[in-house]
Amino acid sequence: MKTARILLALPGLAALAYGIVLFLDYAAPAWPDSFTTVLWIGGGPIVNDAVFAPVAGVVGVLLARVLPQPWRGPVQVGALVTAVLGFVAFPLLWRAYGVPPKPGLHDGNAWLGLLATLAVVWSAVLVVSIVRIVWVRRRVAQKIRSRARS
């Protein structure tokens, strides 16, 4: 097991080293101006670990305590997908050209796309939750019938 972990870690460390070399090739010639790039690269993980991860953890714990069992899993998954979609869509929502332009990326309405995607996600949460409720009720009714027969 330890050998497998080391073998899995080596390509990741090699990719990390290569990324550092590429970044240094980019940043070294323009050092004073590239300091903002260093902040941008480091800022994402810091904001994620300091803000998004704790908020997601607290919301997950609260949902686990408040929601009934059939709703718990689907709503937690829906909340997680909502957070990820919001995190991915944030650059386009924050400012219209917050990311380098790619063909077709800025042709649509980012807010409308995010809201439509979230509508699909939460519709799926609703359907899965209702199916789980129906399944649990049928299972309980089946147990009651089997006990009445015996």
Buried (B, 14 or more C-beta within 10 A) or exposed (E): EEEEEEEEEEEEEEEEEEEEEEBEEEBEEEEEEBEEEEEEEEEEEEEEEEEBEEEBEEBBEEBEEEBEEBBBBBBBBBBBBBBEBEBEBEEBEEEEEEEEEEEEEBEEEBEEBBEEBBEEBBEBBBEBBEEBBEEEEEEEEEEEEEEEEE
